[in-house]
Amino acid sequence: MRWIGRFICGIALLAAGAAFAQGPGGYPNHPVKVIVPFAAGGPTDVMARLVALKLSESLGQQFFVENHAGAGGNIGMLMAAKAAPDGYTIVIVSSSYVVNPSLYAKKPYDPYKDFTPVTLAAASPNILVVHPSIEAKTVKELIDLIKANPGKYSIANPGIGTTPHLASELFKLTFKLDVTSVPFNGAAPAIQSAIAGHTPIAFSALPPTAPQVADGKLRGLAVTSAKRSGALPQVPTIVEAGLKEQESETMQGVLLPGGASPELVKFLNAAIVKVMQLPDVKQKCAQLGFDPVGNTPDEFKAYIKKEVDKWSGVIRDAKIPQIQ
């Protein structure tokens, strides 16, 4: 009778295995490394671990995260670029991916040749906030206030080359504003400086700023997106404020090393898009201040080119010194 039990167990395991989706060549048939080019605990790391967990559950193999921080994300990116394009190394990136090729004097990687786009998993707009003591209640009122007081105000941002920093530079260039950009070492000190009134205007990523706006410590003038954010639905968009071509966001994108097969890309794209539509994933994204996207590889490819071109122009026109 023992052989009958083993037979039944074998059938059960086969049935369980059949429930997992399989890609080209039976992919994945062993664990998959997910590189995060930033330290643990940040938004990209949290997003990567969420996606990795759900892919492990749906594809039947472990997707494990490795953090390789440093040089604005370039160290982890270079590790991923050198990996085999077989699907067993994935990299999840933030907006530094589209900024760094223009920000660094020595181009760290080719965003078009060294990687294969899979999907833009999620994105979060940046936000323009002011200290409550600032009279302006709208973006246009803020522009008028700055123009009436040249050299008086300063704008905080979380660091040189971040999309909030570049968004502030784009804002200054577009409206010819005499205002000083003040980069900080991260979002937290930039926000605290704005709350204290030292730098009473700030551009920031939405996730770390939303609680301060909700508590009334800062006034949200606009999110830099075409549609309102679920995290702060009461804050108007930059488009609603009447400003054109001022959109900016922090993305969470999924890439494979360059040369990955179309079949593999298609399979992983479908798997990740499905993950991003799960109710608990949507809920977690909302808590982080991100909106799930899950677009096609071609759409993500076009997005990357548009963002690289836009931010390279801002870096050039704002005369931001390249990092050596």
C-alpha positions as CSV (number, residue, x, y, z in Angstrom):
1,M,0.0,0.0,0.0
2,R,3.0,2.3,0.5
3,W,3.6,2.5,-3.2
4,I,0.0,3.7,-3.7
5,G,0.6,6.5,-1.3
6,R,3.8,7.5,-3.1
7,F,2.0,7.4,-6.4
8,I,-0.8,9.6,-5.1
9,C,1.8,12.1,-3.8
10,G,3.6,12.1,-7.1
11,I,0.4,12.9,-9.0
12,A,-0.4,15.7,-6.5
13,L,3.0,17.3,-7.1
14,L,2.6,17.1,-10.8
15,A,-0.8,18.7,-10.6
16,A,0.6,21.5,-8.4
17,G,3.5,22.0,-10.8
18,A,1.1,22.2,-13.8
19,A,-0.6,25.1,-12.1
20,F,2.5,27.3,-12.5
21,A,2.9,29.2,-15.7
22,Q,6.0,28.3,-17.7
23,G,7.9,30.4,-20.3
24,P,10.2,29.5,-23.2
25,G,12.4,26.4,-22.4
26,G,10.4,25.7,-19.2
27,Y,11.5,29.1,-17.7
28,P,11.9,29.5,-14.8
29,N,13.4,26.1,-13.8
30,H,15.7,27.5,-11.0
31,P,15.9,30.6,-8.8
32,V,15.9,34.1,-10.4
33,K,18.0,37.0,-9.1
34,V,16.3,40.4,-8.9
35,I,18.9,43.2,-8.6
36,V,18.0,46.4,-6.9
37,P,20.7,49.0,-7.5
38,F,19.8,50.8,-4.2
39,A,20.0,50.1,-0.5
40,A,17.4,48.0,1.3
41,G,14.3,49.8,2.6
42,G,13.8,52.4,-0.1
43,P,10.8,52.5,-2.5
44,T,12.5,50.5,-5.2
45,D,13.6,47.8,-2.8
46,V,10.1,47.5,-1.3
47,M,8.6,47.4,-4.8
48,A,11.1,44.8,-5.9
49,R,10.4,42.5,-3.0
50,L,6.7,42.8,-3.5
51,V,7.0,41.8,-7.2
52,A,9.6,39.1,-6.4
53,L,7.2,37.5,-3.9
54,K,4.3,37.5,-6.2
55,L,6.4,36.1,-9.1
56,S,7.6,33.3,-6.8
57,E,4.1,32.4,-6.0
58,S,2.8,32.5,-9.6
59,L,5.8,30.9,-11.4
60,G,6.8,28.3,-8.9
61,Q,10.5,29.4,-8.5
62,Q,12.1,31.6,-6.0
63,F,12.7,35.2,-7.2
64,F,15.2,36.6,-4.7
65,V,16.3,40.2,-4.2
66,E,20.0,41.3,-4.0
67,N,20.8,45.0,-3.2
68,H,23.9,46.4,-4.9
69,A,23.9,50.1,-4.0
70,G,26.3,52.8,-4.9
71,A,27.2,55.5,-7.5
72,G,23.6,56.6,-7.8
73,G,22.5,53.1,-8.9
74,N,25.3,52.6,-11.4
75,I,27.0,49.8,-9.6
76,G,24.0,47.5,-9.6
77,M,23.1,48.6,-13.1
78,L,26.5,47.5,-14.4
79,M,26.2,44.2,-12.7
80,A,22.9,43.6,-14.3
81,A,24.2,44.7,-17.7
82,K,27.0,42.1,-17.6
83,A,24.6,39.2,-16.7
84,A,23.4,36.6,-19.2
85,P,20.1,37.7,-20.9
86,D,18.4,34.4,-20.0
87,G,15.9,35.7,-17.5
88,Y,17.7,34.6,-14.4
89,T,18.9,38.1,-13.7
90,I,16.3,40.9,-13.6
91,V,16.9,44.5,-12.5
92,I,14.3,46.8,-11.1
93,V,15.2,50.4,-11.5
94,S,14.1,53.9,-10.5
95,S,14.2,57.1,-12.5
96,S,18.0,57.3,-12.1
97,Y,18.1,54.9,-15.0
98,V,17.0,57.6,-17.5
99,V,19.0,60.4,-15.8
100,N,22.4,58.9,-15.1
101,P,23.5,58.6,-18.7
102,S,23.4,62.4,-19.0
103,L,24.3,63.2,-15.4
104,Y,27.6,61.3,-15.2
105,A,30.6,62.5,-17.3
106,K,31.6,58.9,-18.0
107,K,28.5,57.3,-19.4
108,P,27.8,54.3,-17.0
109,Y,25.7,52.3,-19.4
110,D,23.8,52.6,-22.7
111,P,20.1,52.7,-21.7
112,Y,19.1,51.4,-25.1
113,K,21.6,48.7,-25.9
114,D,22.7,47.3,-22.5
115,F,19.1,46.5,-21.3
116,T,15.9,45.1,-22.6
117,P,12.7,46.8,-21.4
118,V,10.1,44.5,-19.8
119,T,7.5,46.9,-18.3
120,L,7.0,50.1,-16.3
121,A,5.6,48.4,-13.2
122,A,4.5,51.5,-11.3
123,A,5.1,55.3,-11.1
124,S,4.6,58.1,-8.6
125,P,4.5,61.8,-9.4
126,N,6.6,64.3,-7.7
127,I,4.9,67.0,-5.7
128,L,5.4,70.8,-5.3
129,V,4.9,71.9,-1.7
130,V,5.2,75.0,0.3
131,H,5.4,76.0,3.9
132,P,2.0,77.2,5.2
133,S,3.5,80.6,5.8
134,I,3.9,81.1,2.0
135,E,1.0,83.2,0.7
136,A,0.6,81.3,-2.6
137,K,-2.3,78.9,-2.7
138,T,-1.8,77.9,-6.3
139,V,1.2,77.2,-8.6
140,K,0.5,80.4,-10.6
141,E,0.4,82.4,-7.4
142,L,3.7,80.9,-6.4
143,I,5.3,81.9,-9.8
144,D,4.0,85.4,-9.3
145,L,5.3,85.6,-5.8
146,I,8.8,84.4,-6.8
147,K,8.9,86.9,-9.7
148,A,7.9,89.7,-7.4
149,N,10.7,88.8,-5.0
150,P,13.8,87.8,-7.1
151,G,16.5,86.0,-5.2
152,K,14.4,85.8,-2.0
153,Y,13.2,82.2,-2.0
154,S,14.9,78.8,-2.2
155,I,13.6,75.4,-3.3
156,A,14.6,72.2,-1.5
157,N,15.1,68.9,-3.3
158,P,16.3,65.5,-2.3
159,G,19.6,65.6,-4.2
160,I,21.4,66.4,-7.4
161,G,20.1,64.4,-10.4
162,T,16.9,63.2,-8.7
163,T,13.7,63.8,-10.7
164,P,12.5,66.3,-8.0
165,H,15.7,68.2,-8.5
166,L,15.4,68.2,-12.3
167,A,11.7,69.0,-12.0
168,S,12.6,72.1,-10.0
169,E,15.2,73.1,-12.6
170,L,12.7,72.6,-15.4
171,F,10.2,74.8,-13.4
172,K,12.9,77.5,-13.0
173,L,13.9,77.4,-16.7
174,T,10.4,77.5,-18.0
175,F,9.2,80.5,-16.0
176,K,12.6,82.2,-15.8
177,L,12.6,82.3,-12.0
178,D,15.3,83.8,-9.9
179,V,15.3,81.2,-7.1
180,T,18.0,79.0,-5.5
181,S,17.9,75.2,-5.7
182,V,19.1,73.6,-2.5
183,P,20.0,69.9,-2.8
184,F,19.8,67.7,0.3
185,N,21.1,64.3,1.0
186,G,17.7,62.6,0.6
187,A,14.0,63.4,0.8
188,A,13.8,63.4,4.6
189,P,16.2,66.3,5.3
190,A,14.7,68.3,2.4
191,I,11.2,67.9,3.7
192,Q,12.3,68.7,7.3
193,S,13.9,71.9,6.0
194,A,10.7,72.9,4.2
195,I,8.6,72.1,7.3
196,A,11.0,74.3,9.4
197,G,10.6,77.1,6.8
198,H,14.4,77.2,6.1
199,T,13.7,76.3,2.4
200,P,10.0,77.1,2.3
201,I,9.4,75.6,-1.2
202,A,10.2,72.0,-2.1
203,F,10.0,69.6,-5.0
204,S,9.9,66.0,-3.6
205,A,8.9,62.5,-4.5
206,L,5.3,61.9,-3.4
207,P,5.7,58.9,-1.0
208,P,7.8,60.6,1.8
209,T,5.9,63.9,1.5
210,A,2.3,62.8,1.4
211,P,2.0,62.4,5.2
212,Q,3.3,65.9,5.8
213,V,0.7,67.3,3.4
214,A,-2.1,65.3,4.9
215,D,-1.1,66.6,8.4
216,G,-1.1,70.2,7.2
217,K,2.6,70.7,7.9
218,L,3.1,71.5,4.2
219,R,0.7,72.7,1.5
220,G,0.5,70.7,-1.6
221,L,0.2,72.9,-4.7
222,A,0.4,70.3,-7.4
223,V,1.4,66.8,-8.2
224,T,3.5,66.7,-11.4
225,S,1.3,64.3,-13.3
226,A,-1.6,64.4,-15.8
227,K,-4.0,62.7,-13.3
228,R,-4.4,63.1,-9.6
229,S,-2.7,60.7,-7.2
230,G,-4.7,58.3,-5.1
231,A,-2.4,59.1,-2.2
232,L,-3.4,62.8,-2.2
233,P,-6.6,63.1,-4.3
234,Q,-7.3,66.7,-3.0
235,V,-4.0,68.0,-4.5
236,P,-4.5,69.2,-8.2
237,T,-2.2,68.2,-11.0
238,I,0.3,70.4,-12.7
239,V,-1.8,70.1,-15.8
240,E,-4.9,71.3,-13.9
241,A,-2.8,74.2,-12.7
242,G,-2.4,75.2,-16.3
243,L,1.3,74.4,-16.7
244,K,2.4,72.5,-19.8
245,E,5.3,70.0,-20.2
246,Q,6.1,70.1,-16.4
247,E,5.3,66.4,-15.7
248,S,7.8,64.4,-13.8
249,E,7.7,61.2,-11.8
250,T,9.6,58.5,-10.0
251,M,9.3,55.2,-11.9
252,Q,9.7,51.6,-11.0
253,G,10.8,49.7,-14.1
254,V,11.7,46.1,-14.9
255,L,14.5,45.4,-17.2
256,L,16.5,42.4,-18.5
257,P,20.1,42.4,-19.7
258,G,20.4,43.4,-23.4
259,G,19.8,40.7,-25.9
260,A,16.9,38.9,-24.1
261,S,14.7,37.0,-26.4
262,P,11.3,38.4,-27.4
263,E,9.6,35.3,-26.1
264,L,11.1,35.7,-22.7
265,V,10.3,39.4,-22.6
266,K,6.7,38.7,-23.6
267,F,6.3,36.0,-20.9
268,L,7.8,38.1,-18.1
269,N,5.8,41.1,-19.2
270,A,2.5,39.2,-18.9
271,A,3.5,37.8,-15.5
272,I,4.4,41.1,-14.0
273,V,1.4,43.0,-15.5
274,K,-0.8,40.3,-13.9
275,V,1.0,40.8,-10.6
276,M,0.5,44.6,-10.7
277,Q,-3.2,44.1,-11.0
278,L,-3.6,42.0,-7.9
279,P,-5.7,43.7,-5.2
280,D,-3.2,43.4,-2.5
281,V,-0.4,44.7,-4.7
282,K,-2.6,47.7,-5.7
283,Q,-3.2,48.3,-2.0
284,K,0.5,48.2,-1.2
285,C,1.3,50.5,-4.1
286,A,-1.2,53.0,-2.8
287,Q,0.4,52.9,0.7
288,L,3.8,53.6,-1.0
289,G,2.3,56.4,-3.1
290,F,2.7,54.6,-6.4
291,D,0.1,53.9,-9.1
292,P,0.4,50.5,-10.9
293,V,1.1,50.8,-14.6
294,G,2.2,47.5,-16.2
295,N,2.6,48.7,-19.8
296,T,4.0,46.8,-22.8
297,P,7.7,46.4,-23.6
298,D,7.3,48.7,-26.6
299,E,5.5,51.3,-24.6
300,F,8.2,51.2,-21.9
301,K,10.9,51.5,-24.5
302,A,9.2,54.6,-25.9
303,Y,8.9,56.0,-22.3
304,I,12.6,55.5,-21.7
305,K,13.6,57.4,-24.8
306,K,11.2,60.2,-24.0
307,E,12.5,60.5,-20.4
308,V,16.2,60.3,-21.4
309,D,15.7,63.0,-24.0
310,K,13.8,65.3,-21.6
311,W,16.2,65.1,-18.6
312,S,19.3,65.3,-20.7
313,G,17.9,68.6,-22.1
314,V,17.2,69.9,-18.6
315,I,20.7,68.9,-17.4
316,R,22.2,70.7,-20.3
317,D,20.1,73.9,-20.2
318,A,20.3,74.3,-16.4
319,K,24.0,73.8,-16.7
320,I,24.0,71.1,-14.0
321,P,27.7,70.0,-13.6
322,Q,28.2,66.4,-14.6
323,I,29.4,64.0,-11.9
324,Q,33.0,62.9,-12.6
